[in-house]
Amino acid sequence: MSHGPGPRQIPVVVLAGFLGSGKTTLLNHLLHRSGGSRIGAIVNDFGAIEIDAMAVAGALGDSTVSLGNGCLCCAVDASELDVYLERLARPETGVDVIVIEASGLAEPQELVRMLLASEHPGIVYGGLVEVVDAAEFDATRAKHPEIDRHLALADLVVVNKLDRVADAADAADDSDAARVLGVVRTLADRAAVVPATYGRIDPEFLFDCRPSEERIGQLSFDDLHRPDSTHDGAHDGHLHAAYDSASFVSAVPLDPRRLMRFLDSRPEGLYRIKGYVDFGAHDTGNRYAVHAVGRFLRFYPEPWNGAAGEGRLTQLVLIGAGIDAPALVRELDACVSDAPHTADEHGMWGVLRFVQEQEQEQEQEQEQEQEHFVQEQDQEPVA
Ligand SMILES: Nc1nc2c(ncn2[C@@H]2O[C@H](COP(=O)(O)OP(=O)(O)OP(=O)(O)O)[C@@H](O)[C@H]2O)c(=O)[nH]1
């Protein structure tokens, strides 16, 4: 992908959006639907275990780079990012576009500034894509008014999880979805706004996502070169200032009933849980990817032999505001099975309730996919 005369410059797109909005899902969709174009990805996890990187690594192989444990927006020095950009931008990688998946608590403007300040001749800032969880939109904005500022900087906004808005409204009509889309359009200035379910957007939107000079101007020269307060650790205005994360790893399988009791009684502040669970003898063939976003909870069984990585481990990251991380880890410790090699007949029922729904979702998805296929030509961004 060349931009006129001069050296080939690879666009670097920042993919941002609040915790659990669907960034990894969207990235995976793009990786599977990018046709002949090759996407390189840099994944920045907030937690100490790189769950997001694991979720995309299978699809990307050596074109994924993982920058874990903390928001990239607070990197003391952007040179680490430059090193990874340089690696992905080498002609032999054949990469056409690089996507940086920000952590769900990152400040997108800081990432954009880092890219604009980069002196790497082989890359060019390719725009900001913001993913919005339509079902959590009102609550997230109420808690974090900064979201409005993020949307104003975006070049493309993907309003995701529209299936869940219809659920929440408990109605067949999509009036609530239309309302959320309307609010996002007002906030997103002149950016393209694309409705989506499971991040299924036309990959061309990513390739066509170009930052407007005006928006870049908003991140003024002064800002770009100001002594960044984040560098002395004072980033109080950042979304993640109020958040903590806890990580849990166990080589001994978890007891499904105990884990469900833990999940059913999880504190309000614990907004995001993600990772993989080993239920041992209860299902020797699968590990269970688990995702909680607010009160939303899903398990996704995946065959162990398809899972990249070494041993059979449970690996979880928990992110929330006002959480007692050591206490949560102690509670998870108590979910470890006393009898990992025996399974009781009904032990998995609690877990399977949250898999069942996903199967239905997949059926709905397939139906929608067929409709979507017919309508795809009509999918236009709304400026
Ligand atoms: N119902 C529904 N679920 C979705 C949709 N998109 C994503 N999800 C689910 O939402 C959960 C979180 O999705 P991710 O893609 O991991 O979100 P993320 O933004 O990468 O999360 P963080 O990196 O932790 O901020 C997963 O369980 C997804 O399967 C959607 O359109 N509808």
Ligand as a Chemical Component Dictionary entry (heavy atoms), coordinates in Angstrom:
data_LIG
# 
_chem_comp.id                   LIG 
_chem_comp.type                 NON-POLYMER 
_chem_comp.pdbx_formal_charge   0 
_chem_comp.three_letter_code    LIG 
# 
loop_
_chem_comp_atom.comp_id 
_chem_comp_atom.atom_id 
_chem_comp_atom.alt_atom_id 
_chem_comp_atom.type_symbol 
_chem_comp_atom.charge 
_chem_comp_atom.model_Cartn_x 
_chem_comp_atom.model_Cartn_y 
_chem_comp_atom.model_Cartn_z 
_chem_comp_atom.pdbx_ordinal 
LIG N1  N1  N 0 -23.655 -10.448 22.055 1  
LIG C1  C1  C 0 -22.533 -9.951  21.517 2  
LIG N2  N2  N 0 -21.352 -10.222 22.097 3  
LIG C2  C2  C 0 -20.238 -9.712  21.540 4  
LIG C3  C3  C 0 -20.269 -8.928  20.362 5  
LIG N3  N3  N 0 -19.004 -8.554  20.058 6  
LIG C4  C4  C 0 -18.202 -9.099  20.999 7  
LIG N4  N4  N 0 -18.947 -9.801  21.893 8  
LIG C5  C5  C 0 -18.489 -10.533 23.074 9  
LIG O1  O1  O 0 -18.053 -9.577  24.048 10 
LIG C6  C6  C 0 -16.987 -10.121 24.828 11 
LIG C7  C7  C 0 -15.786 -9.181  24.806 12 
LIG O2  O2  O 0 -15.307 -9.105  23.481 13 
LIG P1  P1  P 0 -13.774 -8.740  23.160 14 
LIG O3  O3  O 0 -13.627 -8.705  21.688 15 
LIG O4  O4  O 0 -12.866 -9.625  23.934 16 
LIG O5  O5  O 0 -13.685 -7.262  23.764 17 
LIG P2  P2  P 0 -12.392 -6.319  23.884 18 
LIG O6  O6  O 0 -12.832 -4.943  23.574 19 
LIG O7  O7  O 0 -11.270 -6.857  23.075 20 
LIG O8  O8  O 0 -12.072 -6.474  25.436 21 
LIG P3  P3  P 0 -10.862 -5.803  26.266 22 
LIG O9  O9  O 0 -9.624  -5.979  25.443 23 
LIG O10 O10 O 0 -10.837 -6.558  27.544 24 
LIG O11 O11 O 0 -11.204 -4.370  26.460 25 
LIG C8  C8  C 0 -16.712 -11.503 24.237 26 
LIG O12 O12 O 0 -17.444 -12.437 24.974 27 
LIG C9  C9  C 0 -17.276 -11.405 22.831 28 
LIG O13 O13 O 0 -17.672 -12.650 22.265 29 
LIG C10 C10 C 0 -21.551 -8.655  19.751 30 
LIG O14 O14 O 0 -21.684 -7.939  18.767 31 
LIG N5  N5  N 0 -22.636 -9.208  20.388 32 
# 
loop_
_chem_comp_bond.comp_id 
_chem_comp_bond.atom_id_1 
_chem_comp_bond.atom_id_2 
_chem_comp_bond.value_order 
_chem_comp_bond.pdbx_ordinal 
LIG N1  C1  SING 1  
LIG C1  N2  DOUB 2  
LIG C1  N5  SING 3  
LIG N2  C2  SING 4  
LIG C2  C3  DOUB 5  
LIG C2  N4  SING 6  
LIG C3  N3  SING 7  
LIG C3  C10 SING 8  
LIG N3  C4  DOUB 9  
LIG C4  N4  SING 10 
LIG N4  C5  SING 11 
LIG C5  O1  SING 12 
LIG C5  C9  SING 13 
LIG O1  C6  SING 14 
LIG C6  C7  SING 15 
LIG C6  C8  SING 16 
LIG C7  O2  SING 17 
LIG O2  P1  SING 18 
LIG P1  O3  DOUB 19 
LIG P1  O4  SING 20 
LIG P1  O5  SING 21 
LIG O5  P2  SING 22 
LIG P2  O6  DOUB 23 
LIG P2  O7  SING 24 
LIG P2  O8  SING 25 
LIG O8  P3  SING 26 
LIG P3  O9  DOUB 27 
LIG P3  O10 SING 28 
LIG P3  O11 SING 29 
LIG C8  O12 SING 30 
LIG C8  C9  SING 31 
LIG C9  O13 SING 32 
LIG C10 O14 DOUB 33 
LIG C10 N5  SING 34 
# 
